[in-house]
Amino acid sequence: MENLTHSLVGVALSRAGLGRMTPYGTVSLVVAANLPDADIVVSGWGSLHYLHHHRGVTHSVLGVLALALLFSLLLKFLARFRSGDKAFPFGPLLASVTLTLVSHPLLDLTNSYGLRPWLPFSGKWYYGDLVYIVDPYLWLILGGAVFLTAQRTRVTRPVWIAVVIFMSFLVVWNAEARPDGPVVAAVFFSALALILVLKQRRTLWSRSLNLWALGGVVIYWGLLLMSRTVTLTGAVPEIAREHPQVQTEALAALPRLANPLSWEIFWQDRKRVRIWRASLGGGRLEGNQAYRRRLDHHAVQAALDTCPGRVMKAFGRFTFYDVKPEPDRILVLARDARFSRGQTSGFGVVPIPMSSDLSQSLSTVPCPFRD
């Protein structure tokens, strides 16, 4: 998930009671909620380092436990200068930091980017495929509780206004692009209006509302799981009529931006990656995009043996390749259809320039491991 959602979870946990057990309260738990993303510093070494290391060991079970211990020790050390040695017993402090840190990989697991929880022992990816990486409905649930339990100040008012404007833009933009968008938008803006009305009726709501919001996130996940299951179940017969060889377990329904009633159905075999758009129930499949994988192409086979190719093989889930001969080289474009389908650059695209005889990679991007 993006870091606003992680931060809102940190604030909600703090106001639900964990902040009382932690030095510097909300600030410390917001930092803890985002701490696993410290691995983003590897992007300074290049795009391959980012693909290889992001959501790596700092997001794993072992990494989260290590971060929780180290961050708790740091907070305990800092607290001595403020309140003395006996302030903030280490046990409750460690528990509050650990619980907050655990929320980060749990949230990340719910989207289609995936997570590798058993690093450094296993690099296997796991995918929740429930929530798009940016979800305005999570902001509405968590942010609504934080908003209702917060004091109104001149500093926070423009922040809340900016968040509401951005959420509304995502929902409206999506509503124009999908037939079921207006229904989703109506529910969103009704809930938003209710929150604003409730804020005017009481100066400050009980902080236990944040705990209810965290429970609301779990309920939302359950509703998304039902939506995905119903959609995928309804889509299978229609796909099977056109592709009798398809296996149910080979299909995946991935979330779309700002619409819990709309999904993308992915299926790949040796030759192609296929993608359909489906509404709740799967009765209206649209798109049927197909991308040739070209795995048997000699240039692709050579490129997959290079460092960039190995990074993409480890990261990619629905991968396909384009081969572009050039005067002094052959360019292989590796793409993951989750993030890129026609682009020649950007996230989800790994360009692999090869020599004309395919004997070596001409890539100048630093390799994250010894090739």
C-alpha positions in Angstrom: 0.0 0.0 0.0 1.0 3.6 -0.4 2.3 5.4 2.7 -0.8 7.5 3.5 -2.7 4.3 4.3 0.1 3.0 6.5 0.3 6.4 8.3 -3.5 6.4 8.9 -3.2 2.9 10.5 -0.4 4.2 12.7 -2.5 7.1 13.9 -5.6 4.9 14.4 -3.6 2.4 16.5 -2.1 5.2 18.5 -5.5 6.7 19.3 -6.9 3.3 20.0 -4.5 3.0 23.0 -1.1 2.0 21.8 0.2 5.6 21.8 0.0 5.6 25.6 2.6 2.9 25.8 5.0 4.5 23.3 7.3 7.5 23.7 6.3 10.3 21.5 3.0 8.5 20.9 1.5 9.0 17.5 4.7 10.2 15.9 6.5 7.0 16.9 3.8 4.7 15.7 3.4 6.5 12.3 7.1 6.0 11.8 6.8 2.4 12.8 3.9 1.9 10.4 6.1 3.0 7.5 9.4 1.7 8.7 9.6 -1.4 6.4 9.5 0.9 3.4 13.0 2.1 4.4 14.2 -0.4 1.8 13.2 2.2 -0.8 16.7 3.7 -0.3 18.0 0.9 -2.6 16.4 2.8 -5.5 19.4 5.1 -5.4 21.4 2.3 -6.9 19.1 1.9 -9.9 15.8 0.4 -11.0 17.0 -3.2 -10.8 18.0 -2.7 -7.1 14.5 -1.4 -6.4 12.7 -4.4 -8.2 15.0 -6.9 -6.5 15.0 -5.5 -2.9 11.8 -3.6 -2.4 9.3 -5.5 -0.3 12.3 -7.6 0.6 13.7 -8.6 4.0 12.4 -5.5 5.8 8.8 -6.8 4.9 9.5 -10.4 6.0 8.6 -12.0 9.3 12.2 -12.0 10.4 12.8 -8.4 9.2 9.7 -7.0 10.9 10.7 -8.6 14.2 14.2 -7.3 14.0 12.9 -3.8 13.1 10.5 -3.9 16.0 13.2 -4.7 18.5 15.7 -2.2 17.2 13.1 0.6 16.9 11.8 -0.1 20.4 15.3 0.0 21.9 15.8 3.4 20.1 12.6 4.8 21.6 13.5 3.5 25.0 16.8 5.2 24.8 15.3 8.5 23.7 12.6 8.3 26.4 15.2 8.3 29.1 16.1 11.9 28.2 12.5 13.0 28.5 11.0 11.0 31.4 13.7 9.0 33.1 14.6 5.3 33.2 11.3 4.0 34.6 9.1 5.6 32.0 7.5 3.4 29.3 8.1 -0.2 30.4 9.9 -2.1 27.6 7.4 -5.0 27.3 4.3 -2.9 26.4 6.5 -0.6 24.3 7.8 -3.5 22.3 4.3 -4.9 21.9 2.8 -1.7 20.6 5.7 -1.1 18.1 5.6 -4.8 16.9 1.8 -4.7 16.4 2.1 -1.5 14.4 5.0 -2.8 12.3 3.1 -6.0 11.6 0.3 -3.9 10.1 2.6 -2.8 7.3 3.3 -6.2 5.6 -0.3 -7.3 6.3 -1.6 -4.3 4.3 0.9 -4.9 1.6 -0.1 -8.6 1.3 -3.7 -7.6 0.4 -2.7 -6.1 -3.0 -1.4 -7.6 -6.2 2.2 -6.3 -5.9 2.8 -9.2 -3.4 5.0 -10.0 -0.5 7.9 -12.3 0.3 7.4 -13.1 4.0 10.0 -15.9 4.4 13.1 -14.0 3.2 16.0 -14.5 3.5 15.2 -18.3 3.4 12.7 -18.3 0.6 12.0 -15.7 -2.1 8.5 -17.0 -2.9 5.9 -14.2 -3.6 2.4 -14.3 -2.1 -0.5 -12.2 -3.4 -3.7 -11.1 -1.7 -5.2 -9.5 -4.8 -7.9 -7.7 -2.8 -7.0 -4.0 -2.7 -5.5 -1.8 -5.3 -2.2 -0.2 -4.1 -4.1 3.2 -3.8 -7.5 2.8 -2.3 -9.7 5.8 -1.4 -12.1 3.6 0.5 -9.5 2.7 3.0 -8.7 6.4 3.3 -12.4 7.0 3.9 -12.6 4.3 6.7 -9.4 5.1 8.5 -9.2 8.8 7.7 -12.9 9.3 8.7 -12.2 7.9 12.2 -9.0 9.9 12.6 -10.8 13.0 11.4 -13.7 12.6 13.8 -11.4 12.0 16.8 -9.0 14.9 15.9 -9.0 18.5 17.1 -9.6 21.0 14.3 -6.6 23.3 13.8 -5.4 25.7 11.2 -2.6 23.3 10.4 -4.6 20.2 9.8 -7.5 21.8 7.9 -5.7 22.2 4.6 -4.3 18.7 4.9 -7.8 17.2 5.3 -9.1 19.3 2.4 -6.3 18.1 0.1 -6.9 14.5 1.0 -10.7 14.8 0.4 -10.1 16.5 -3.0 -7.6 13.8 -4.1 -10.0 11.0 -3.0 -12.9 12.6 -4.8 -10.9 13.0 -8.0 -9.9 9.3 -8.0 -13.5 8.2 -7.5 -15.0 10.6 -10.0 -12.4 9.8 -12.7 -13.1 6.1 -12.2 -16.9 6.7 -12.3 -16.6 8.2 -15.8 -14.7 5.2 -17.1 -16.9 2.3 -15.8 -20.6 1.6 -16.1 -20.9 0.7 -12.4 -18.8 3.7 -11.5 -21.7 6.0 -10.6 -23.1 3.5 -8.1 -19.7 3.3 -6.4 -19.3 7.0 -6.5 -22.7 7.6 -4.9 -21.9 5.3 -2.0 -18.5 7.0 -1.5 -19.9 10.6 -1.5 -22.8 9.6 0.8 -20.3 8.2 3.3 -18.1 11.3 3.0 -21.1 13.6 3.5 -22.1 11.6 6.6 -18.6 11.9 8.1 -18.7 15.7 7.5 -22.1 16.0 9.1 -21.1 14.0 12.1 -18.0 16.2 12.6 -20.3 19.2 12.9 -22.5 17.6 15.5 -19.8 16.8 18.1 -16.6 18.5 18.9 -14.6 15.3 19.6 -15.6 11.7 19.1 -14.5 8.8 21.4 -11.1 7.5 20.5 -12.5 4.0 20.5 -13.9 4.9 17.1 -10.4 4.3 15.7 -10.5 0.7 16.9 -13.9 0.3 15.1 -12.3 1.7 12.0 -9.6 -0.9 12.1 -12.3 -3.5 12.4 -14.1 -1.8 9.4 -10.9 -2.4 7.3 -11.2 -6.1 8.0 -14.9 -6.1 7.1 -14.0 -4.2 3.9 -11.4 -6.9 3.0 -14.1 -9.5 3.5 -16.5 -7.7 1.2 -13.7 -7.4 -1.4 -13.0 -11.1 -1.1 -16.7 -11.9 -1.7 -16.8 -9.5 -4.7 -13.7 -11.1 -6.2 -14.9 -14.6 -5.6 -18.3 -14.0 -7.2 -16.7 -12.2 -10.1 -14.1 -14.8 -10.8 -16.7 -17.6 -10.5 -19.0 -15.9 -13.0 -16.1 -15.2 -15.4 -14.8 -18.8 -15.6 -17.6 -20.2 -17.8 -17.4 -17.3 -20.3 -13.6 -17.6 -20.5 -13.9 -21.4 -20.8 -16.2 -21.2 -23.8 -13.6 -19.3 -25.7 -10.6 -21.1 -24.2 -11.6 -24.7 -23.2 -8.0 -25.4 -22.1 -8.0 -22.8 -19.4 -7.5 -24.1 -15.8 -9.5 -22.4 -13.0 -6.5 -22.3 -10.7 -4.5 -20.5 -13.5 -6.9 -17.5 -13.4 -6.4 -14.5 -11.1 -8.7 -11.5 -10.5 -6.8 -8.3 -9.7 -8.3 -5.2 -8.2 -8.8 -2.0 -10.2 -8.4 1.6 -9.0 -11.3 3.1 -6.9 -13.9 0.4 -7.8 -14.4 -2.6 -5.6 -17.1 -3.9 -8.1 -14.7 -4.1 -11.0 -11.8 -6.6 -11.5 -9.2 -7.5 -14.1 -9.0 -11.3 -14.9 -5.5 -12.5 -15.8 -4.5 -15.7 -17.4 -1.3 -16.7 -19.0 0.0 -19.8 -20.8 3.3 -20.4 -22.6 2.3 -18.2 -25.5 0.2 -15.3 -24.2 -0.9 -13.2 -21.3 -4.7 -12.5 -21.6 -6.6 -9.9 -19.6 -10.3 -9.2 -19.3 -12.2 -6.5 -17.4 -15.1 -7.9 -15.4 -17.9 -6.4 -13.3 -19.3 -8.0 -10.2 -20.6 -11.5 -11.2 -18.4 -11.8 -14.2 -21.4 -11.6 -16.6 -19.9 -8.7 -18.7 -16.4 -9.5 -19.7 -14.7 -6.8 -21.7 -11.3 -6.2 -23.3 -9.8 -9.6 -23.9 -6.4 -8.1 -24.4 -3.7 -10.5 -25.4 0.1 -10.0 -25.3 2.5 -12.4 -26.9 5.1 -13.7 -24.4 7.7 -14.8 -27.0 9.4 -17.1 -24.5 10.8 -19.2 -27.3 12.4 -16.3 -29.1 16.2 -16.8 -29.1 16.7 -13.1 -28.1 14.3 -13.4 -25.1 16.0 -16.6 -24.0 19.4 -14.9 -24.1 18.1 -11.8 -22.3 16.6 -13.9 -19.5 20.0 -15.3 -18.6 21.4 -11.8 -18.0 21.1 -9.9 -14.7 18.1 -7.8 -15.7 16.4 -10.8 -17.1 16.9 -12.8 -13.8 15.6 -9.8 -11.8 12.5 -9.7 -13.9 11.9 -13.5 -13.7 12.1 -13.3 -9.9 9.8 -10.2 -9.7 7.4 -10.7 -12.6 4.0 -12.5 -12.4 2.4 -11.9 -15.8 5.4 -11.3 -18.0 5.7 -10.8 -21.7 8.5 -9.6 -24.0 9.0 -7.5 -27.1 12.1 -7.8 -29.3 13.3 -4.7 -31.2 16.3 -5.1 -33.5 18.4 -2.0 -33.8 21.5 -1.1 -35.9 24.1 -2.1 -33.3 22.1 -4.1 -30.8 18.9 -6.0 -30.1 16.6 -4.5 -27.4 14.4 -6.8 -25.4 11.7 -5.1 -23.5 10.5 -7.2 -20.5 7.1 -6.1 -19.1 4.9 -7.2 -16.2 1.3 -6.8 -17.4 0.2 -5.9 -13.9 1.9 -2.5 -14.2 2.8 -2.0 -17.9 1.4 -3.1 -21.2 2.5 -0.8 -23.9 5.0 1.5 -22.3 8.7 1.4 -23.1 9.8 2.8 -19.8 8.6 3.3 -16.2 7.7 0.9 -13.5 7.1 -2.7 -14.6 9.3 -2.3 -17.7 12.9 -3.7 -17.8 14.8 -2.8 -21.0 17.5 -5.4 -21.7 19.9 -4.3 -24.5 21.8 -7.2 -26.0 24.8 -7.3 -28.3 23.9 -8.1 -32.0 25.2 -11.6 -31.5 23.3 -12.0 -28.2 26.5 -13.0 -26.4 26.2 -10.3 -23.7 24.0 -7.7 -22.1 24.8 -4.1 -22.8 22.8 -2.8 -19.9 24.4 -0.1 -17.8 22.0 -0.3 -14.9 23.8 -1.6 -11.8 23.1 -5.3 -11.0 21.8 -6.0 -7.5 23.7 -9.2 -7.2 26.8 -10.8 -8.7 26.0 -11.9 -12.3 
